[in-house]
Amino acid sequence: MRVLGQPAGMETQFWRTASVLRSTTRKRLRTRLANGRVVRARRGVYADRPVKDLDALRALLLCLPAEAMLSRQTAARLHGFGVLAEDAVHVQLPPNVAKPRLPGLVVHHSALPVEPVLVRGLPCAPAARCVVDLARTIRRLDALPVLDAVLRTGSVCRDELAEEASAHRGLPGVRQARSLVPLADGRSECRQESQLRLVLIDGGLPAPEPQVWVLDGEGVGRYRLDLGYRERRVGIEYDGLSHLDRDRLRYDRDRANWLASEGWTMRHFTDRDLYRRPAHIVTTIRALLP
C-alpha cells in the first residue's frame, strides 16, 4: 500500500480509515482532505483522487464482505451486455452472509454457489450466471434483449445458457428464463429490436429474421432491415429518435422508395406502438403474412 503523500501513479489508491490512521493522525487526515491530497471515496474509504465508474465500484467493494461479487445489471454492464438502464449497484452474497445496508446498493442472496470471475479487475458473477439471473427475475419484455446481447458479445453460447438455466431449476422465474433461451438471437442490435421480435413471437407469428440484408441486382447488400420475413418480402423497422433528423429522413425516404420498387412491404413502429399497443403491431404484421 502506498504511503500518504507519495506521488500518485496511474492506478487509484484506496485506504480504509484504520489503515490511514496507522500512518497519520486524524488532524493531518482532515488537512489532507481539505487540500485535496486525499478524497473520501465512501464512508470509511479514502482515495488519492476523485473516484467514478470502476473506481467507485472498487471503493464500494471495500465496504462489503469478502464474498461479495458484482451481479445482474452491474455485472452485465462490465461483461459488455448491459442493455438495461440501472443506477443501483447489484451485488451477490451467500445466504449466510448478512446484507449490508448502503445507499444505492441492491444485495441478492443466492443459494446457488458460483465462483466469481475478474472483469476489469473486479469480481463479477460469470456471464452465463448473470444473464440467467436477470432472465428469470425481470419482466419478459426486458429479458430477451439481455439474452440477445450476451450472445452478440460471444461471451457464452446458447447451449451454455440452457445449461445454466437448468441449474436454476426450482428457483423463481426459471420457467421464463428457460422459455426465452431458445428465442435468443445475437444478431439483434438493440433492445427495441429484440422487444419488437418478442412481441411478434408472443403474438403467435413466426419469428422474424433479425438484420435482413436486401440485395441489389448484382447480389450486393443494399439495405439492412431490423427484422424481416425474407420469403414474403415483409420488412419491419423500429424508428427511434435518430429517425427525426432531416438528413436521416431523406435517407429513409430513398430507402423506402427503393425497397418498394423491389417488392418489399415495409412497416415501421415507434415506442408508442411497442410499449402501449403491442397488439396493433401483431395485427398489422399478421395481415401481411397470409
C-alpha positions as CSV (number, residue, x, y, z in Angstrom):
1,M,0.0,0.0,0.0
2,R,1.3,3.4,-1.0
3,V,2.1,5.8,1.9
4,L,0.0,9.0,2.0
5,G,1.8,11.9,0.4
6,Q,3.7,9.8,-2.2
7,P,3.2,10.8,-5.9
8,A,0.2,9.0,-7.3
9,G,0.6,6.5,-10.0
10,M,-1.9,5.8,-12.8
11,E,-3.9,3.4,-10.6
12,T,-6.1,4.9,-7.9
13,Q,-5.0,4.0,-4.4
14,F,-7.6,3.2,-1.6
15,W,-7.3,3.1,2.1
16,R,-9.7,2.1,4.9
17,T,-9.9,4.5,7.9
18,A,-8.0,2.2,10.2
19,S,-5.2,1.8,7.6
20,V,-4.9,5.6,7.2
21,L,-4.7,6.2,10.9
22,R,-1.8,3.8,11.3
23,S,0.4,6.2,9.3
24,T,-1.1,9.6,10.2
25,T,-3.4,11.4,12.7
26,R,-7.0,12.5,12.3
27,K,-5.9,16.1,12.3
28,R,-3.4,15.5,9.4
29,L,-6.1,13.5,7.6
30,R,-8.5,16.4,7.8
31,T,-5.8,18.7,6.5
32,R,-5.1,16.4,3.5
33,L,-8.8,16.2,2.8
34,A,-9.1,20.0,2.9
35,N,-6.2,20.5,0.4
36,G,-7.3,17.7,-1.9
37,R,-4.3,15.4,-1.4
38,V,-6.8,12.7,-0.2
39,V,-10.6,12.4,-1.0
40,R,-13.3,10.5,0.7
41,A,-14.5,7.9,-1.8
42,R,-17.1,6.4,0.5
43,R,-17.8,6.5,4.2
44,G,-14.7,4.8,5.8
45,V,-12.8,4.6,2.4
46,Y,-10.3,7.2,1.2
47,A,-8.6,7.6,-2.2
48,D,-5.8,9.6,-3.7
49,R,-8.0,11.2,-6.3
50,P,-11.8,11.7,-7.1
51,V,-13.4,8.4,-8.0
52,K,-16.0,7.4,-10.5
53,D,-17.1,4.5,-12.7
54,L,-14.8,1.5,-12.0
55,D,-13.0,3.2,-9.1
56,A,-16.3,3.9,-7.4
57,L,-17.1,0.2,-7.7
58,R,-13.8,-0.7,-6.2
59,A,-14.4,1.7,-3.3
60,L,-17.8,0.1,-2.7
61,L,-16.4,-3.4,-2.7
62,L,-14.0,-2.4,0.1
63,C,-17.1,-1.8,2.3
64,L,-18.6,-5.2,1.6
65,P,-17.9,-8.7,2.9
66,A,-15.1,-10.5,1.1
67,E,-17.6,-12.9,-0.5
68,A,-19.4,-10.1,-2.4
69,M,-19.3,-10.1,-6.2
70,L,-21.0,-7.8,-8.7
71,S,-24.0,-9.3,-10.3
72,R,-27.1,-8.9,-12.5
73,Q,-27.3,-5.4,-14.2
74,T,-24.0,-4.2,-12.8
75,A,-22.0,-7.3,-13.9
76,A,-23.8,-7.3,-17.2
77,R,-22.6,-3.8,-17.9
78,L,-19.0,-4.9,-17.2
79,H,-19.3,-8.0,-19.3
80,G,-20.4,-5.9,-22.2
81,F,-24.2,-6.7,-22.4
82,G,-25.6,-4.1,-20.2
83,V,-28.7,-3.1,-22.2
84,L,-30.8,-2.2,-19.2
85,A,-30.6,1.2,-17.6
86,E,-29.8,0.8,-13.8
87,D,-28.3,3.3,-11.4
88,A,-28.1,0.9,-8.4
89,V,-25.2,-1.4,-7.9
90,H,-26.1,-5.1,-7.7
91,V,-24.0,-7.5,-5.7
92,Q,-24.4,-11.1,-4.7
93,L,-23.7,-12.8,-1.4
94,P,-24.1,-16.3,0.0
95,P,-27.3,-16.7,2.0
96,N,-25.4,-17.0,5.4
97,V,-23.8,-13.5,5.0
98,A,-25.8,-10.6,6.3
99,K,-27.0,-8.0,3.8
100,P,-25.1,-4.7,4.1
101,R,-27.3,-1.6,4.1
102,L,-25.6,1.1,1.9
103,P,-27.2,3.8,-0.3
104,G,-27.5,2.7,-4.0
105,L,-26.7,-0.9,-3.2
106,V,-29.0,-3.9,-4.0
107,V,-27.9,-7.2,-2.4
108,H,-29.1,-10.6,-3.7
109,H,-28.7,-13.7,-1.6
110,S,-28.1,-16.7,-3.8
111,A,-28.4,-20.4,-2.7
112,L,-26.6,-21.5,-5.9
113,P,-22.8,-21.4,-5.3
114,V,-20.8,-19.7,-8.0
115,E,-17.1,-18.7,-8.4
116,P,-16.6,-15.1,-9.4
117,V,-14.6,-14.1,-12.4
118,L,-12.4,-11.0,-12.7
119,V,-13.7,-8.4,-15.2
120,R,-11.5,-5.3,-15.4
121,G,-10.1,-6.3,-12.1
122,L,-13.5,-6.6,-10.3
123,P,-15.1,-9.8,-9.0
124,C,-18.2,-10.5,-11.1
125,A,-20.7,-13.3,-11.5
126,P,-19.9,-15.2,-14.7
127,A,-21.7,-14.0,-17.8
128,A,-24.0,-17.1,-18.1
129,R,-25.0,-16.9,-14.4
130,C,-25.5,-13.1,-14.6
131,V,-27.8,-13.3,-17.7
132,V,-29.9,-16.2,-16.4
133,D,-30.4,-14.5,-13.0
134,L,-31.7,-11.5,-15.0
135,A,-33.8,-13.5,-17.4
136,R,-35.7,-15.1,-14.5
137,T,-36.2,-12.0,-12.4
138,I,-37.0,-9.1,-14.7
139,R,-40.0,-8.7,-17.0
140,R,-40.1,-10.9,-20.1
141,L,-40.0,-7.9,-22.5
142,D,-36.7,-6.8,-21.0
143,A,-35.2,-10.3,-20.5
144,L,-34.9,-11.3,-24.2
145,P,-32.8,-8.2,-25.0
146,V,-30.3,-9.3,-22.3
147,L,-30.1,-12.8,-23.8
148,D,-29.7,-11.4,-27.3
149,A,-27.0,-9.1,-26.1
150,V,-24.9,-11.7,-24.3
151,L,-25.0,-13.9,-27.5
152,R,-23.9,-10.9,-29.5
153,T,-20.8,-10.4,-27.3
154,G,-19.8,-14.0,-27.8
155,S,-19.3,-14.4,-24.0
156,V,-21.4,-17.5,-24.0
157,C,-23.3,-19.7,-26.5
158,R,-27.0,-20.8,-26.4
159,D,-26.1,-24.2,-25.1
160,E,-24.3,-22.7,-22.1
161,L,-27.3,-20.5,-21.4
162,A,-29.6,-23.6,-21.5
163,E,-27.2,-25.5,-19.1
164,E,-27.1,-22.5,-16.7
165,A,-30.9,-22.2,-16.8
166,S,-31.3,-25.9,-15.9
167,A,-29.0,-25.3,-12.9
168,H,-31.6,-22.8,-11.6
169,R,-34.3,-25.5,-11.5
170,G,-36.9,-24.7,-8.8
171,L,-35.9,-21.1,-8.4
172,P,-38.5,-18.3,-9.0
173,G,-38.8,-17.3,-12.7
174,V,-36.7,-20.1,-14.1
175,R,-39.6,-21.1,-16.4
176,Q,-39.4,-17.7,-18.1
177,A,-35.7,-17.9,-18.5
178,R,-35.9,-21.4,-20.0
179,S,-38.6,-20.4,-22.4
180,L,-36.6,-17.4,-23.6
181,V,-33.2,-19.1,-24.2
182,P,-34.3,-20.8,-27.4
183,L,-35.6,-17.5,-28.8
184,A,-32.4,-15.6,-28.2
185,D,-30.5,-14.3,-31.3
186,G,-27.3,-12.5,-31.2
187,R,-28.0,-10.8,-34.5
188,S,-30.3,-8.2,-32.8
189,E,-28.5,-5.0,-32.5
190,C,-30.6,-3.0,-29.9
191,R,-33.0,-3.5,-27.1
192,Q,-36.1,-2.4,-29.0
193,E,-35.4,-4.7,-31.9
194,S,-35.3,-7.6,-29.5
195,Q,-38.5,-6.5,-27.9
196,L,-40.3,-6.0,-31.2
197,R,-39.3,-9.5,-32.2
198,L,-40.7,-10.9,-28.9
199,V,-44.0,-9.1,-29.4
200,L,-44.4,-10.8,-32.7
201,I,-43.4,-14.2,-31.4
202,D,-45.7,-13.9,-28.4
203,G,-48.5,-12.8,-30.7
204,G,-48.3,-16.2,-32.4
205,L,-46.4,-15.1,-35.5
206,P,-43.3,-16.9,-36.9
207,A,-40.0,-15.5,-35.5
208,P,-38.8,-12.8,-37.9
209,E,-35.2,-12.8,-39.0
210,P,-33.0,-10.1,-37.5
211,Q,-30.8,-7.8,-39.6
212,V,-32.0,-8.9,-43.0
213,W,-29.8,-7.7,-45.9
214,V,-31.7,-6.9,-49.1
215,L,-29.5,-7.4,-52.2
216,D,-29.5,-5.3,-55.3
217,G,-29.5,-6.7,-58.9
218,E,-25.8,-7.6,-58.6
219,G,-26.1,-9.5,-55.4
220,V,-24.6,-6.8,-53.2
221,G,-26.3,-5.9,-50.0
222,R,-28.0,-2.6,-50.5
223,Y,-30.0,-2.1,-47.3
224,R,-30.3,-3.9,-44.0
225,L,-33.7,-4.2,-42.2
226,D,-34.2,-4.5,-38.5
227,L,-36.4,-7.5,-38.9
228,G,-38.0,-9.3,-41.9
229,Y,-39.7,-12.3,-43.4
230,R,-37.4,-12.7,-46.4
231,E,-39.5,-15.1,-48.4
232,R,-42.6,-12.9,-48.2
233,R,-40.6,-9.7,-48.6
234,V,-42.1,-8.1,-45.5
235,G,-39.7,-5.8,-43.5
236,I,-40.2,-4.4,-40.0
237,E,-38.4,-1.4,-38.6
238,Y,-38.2,0.2,-35.2
239,D,-37.9,4.0,-35.6
240,G,-36.3,5.8,-32.7
241,L,-35.3,9.4,-32.2
242,S,-32.4,9.1,-34.7
243,H,-35.0,9.0,-37.5
244,L,-36.2,12.5,-36.7
245,D,-33.0,14.1,-38.2
246,R,-33.6,15.8,-41.5
247,D,-30.7,14.0,-43.3
248,R,-31.9,10.7,-41.9
249,L,-35.4,11.5,-43.1
250,R,-34.1,12.0,-46.7
251,Y,-32.1,8.7,-46.4
252,D,-35.2,6.9,-45.1
253,R,-37.3,8.1,-48.0
254,D,-34.8,7.0,-50.6
255,R,-34.5,3.7,-48.9
256,A,-38.3,3.2,-48.6
257,N,-38.8,4.0,-52.3
258,W,-36.1,1.6,-53.4
259,L,-37.4,-1.2,-51.2
260,A,-40.9,-0.7,-52.6
261,S,-39.6,-0.9,-56.1
262,E,-38.1,-4.3,-55.2
263,G,-41.4,-5.6,-54.0
264,W,-40.8,-5.2,-50.2
265,T,-43.7,-4.2,-48.0
266,M,-42.3,-2.2,-45.0
267,R,-44.0,-1.4,-41.7
268,H,-42.5,1.0,-39.2
269,F,-43.2,1.1,-35.5
270,T,-42.3,3.5,-32.6
271,D,-42.0,3.4,-28.9
272,R,-45.7,4.1,-28.6
273,D,-46.5,1.0,-30.6
274,L,-44.0,-1.1,-28.7
275,Y,-44.9,-0.1,-25.2
276,R,-48.5,1.0,-25.4
277,R,-50.2,-1.0,-28.1
278,P,-48.3,-4.2,-29.0
279,A,-51.5,-5.9,-30.2
280,H,-51.5,-3.3,-33.0
281,I,-48.1,-4.5,-34.1
282,V,-49.2,-8.1,-34.2
283,T,-52.4,-7.3,-36.1
284,T,-50.6,-5.2,-38.6
285,I,-47.9,-7.8,-39.4
286,R,-50.4,-10.7,-39.4
287,A,-52.3,-9.1,-42.1
288,L,-49.2,-9.2,-44.3
289,L,-48.5,-12.9,-43.7
290,P,-51.2,-14.9,-45.5
